Amino acid sequence: MKQTVFIFGRTPKLSLLELQTFYPEAREKIAGIGEVASLVDAGSLIQKLGGTVKIVDIVSEVTEVNEDTLVKLLVSTANVHKITFGISAYGTFVVPATYAVNVKKKLIEQGFAARYVESKHERALSSVVVAKQQVIEVVIIGDRSTKLMGITKAVQDFEDWNLRDFGRPYADPKAGMLPPKVARMIVNIALGGKNRDHHPMVLDPFCGVGTIVAEALFSGANAMGSDLSEEAVLHAKKNIEWLRSHYPQIQPLYSTLFVSDATHVTEHMAPQSVDAIVTEPFMGETIGKKARETLTGAHVKNILKGLEKLYIGALREWQSVLTPDARVVMAMPGYVVGHGVMRVKNVVDRCESLGYTLLTGPIEYSRPQAVVRREFYVFQKK
């Protein structure tokens, strides 16, 4: 059976969960790589996914990779007499250094103009290099005994993601905002298998500058966003206006932004009018470098106590506006203190009494050195 593999970015667990909203049968092939049966249009699918950087069609499963095998695969893939190729390896298999030179030589002997593109730092080419240099990328996945060989069919549009992140009027990476790619992943997870053609409604009650609202629109949903900060809502409105002017495909979709406390959003909308809530709420006070060195368990406990009150109040409030079986995807902090992590444990422990079932979590997304980790939880309304 033909296989398609998905090369994930920095958040493989979140990326696999996202992929499973489109392909429930998707499973992890090896760390950082997901697998499904063959699909029809890789180019269309990768535009929908935030966490997948490459989609690869597997051509064969072999016990041995040799130069002749690689040449045959490249020749069968190329439709012109000029071949720009690269070889990327995932798993424990390492491509011998001599292969590239010898494969290039054999291609030239067969009448092709051949150029080899080498990865400078890793064993695999970046999606940026594959796209910019129009590389035919041979991908080898596996170990010494069994290897999958395939050709990259689609790569993530890094320029478009960068435009939506850094090209919008209001963005402040230093503030630790949720990146658009991660926002897209959690929107997809929240919408699950919902039919996007019917434009479900997504709500972000802590919308900030509107990143989740924007990615909900790109996912085919209508979107609402609110924030306690008037300035944040103003910036979000400017960002959505900019988005609509640059991306005509989202023009027909509805969006609105308003000022509100997250625990009072139901005053602004009808009962059971929201199909999913996706949000990164207030995560606690910013921990500076100096404070980081003196952070104590007692201090963090006080921070988490206040956050628990906020999150529990919000989850209780959101019940009335959510449709049956609606999902809530919510980031919550994990504070690294000593050799352990302190979390808002009572929120998870009490979710059943608040009317939710915990589907999964925590799924971490953070820098390795982060003191406050961003952890995602997926709840479903009972």
ABEGO torsion letter per residue (X at the ends): XBBBBBBBBABAAAAAAAAAAABAABBBABBGBBBBBBBABAAAAAAABAABABBBBBABBBABBBAAAAAAAAAAABABABBBBBBBBBEABBBBAAAAAAAAAAAAAAGBBBBBBBBAABABBBAAAAAAAGBBBBBBBEBAABBBBBBBABBBBAAAAAAAAAABABBBAAAGBBBAAAAAAAAAAAAEABBAAAGBBBBBABAEAGAAAAAAAAAGBBBBBBBABAAAAAAAAAAAAAAAAABAAAAABBBBBBBBBAAAAAAABBBGABABBBBBBBAEBBBBAAAAAABBAAAAAAAAAAAAAAAAAAAAAAAAABBBGBBBBBBBBBBBBEABBBBBAAAAAAAAAAGBBBABOBBBBBBAABABBBBBBBBBBX
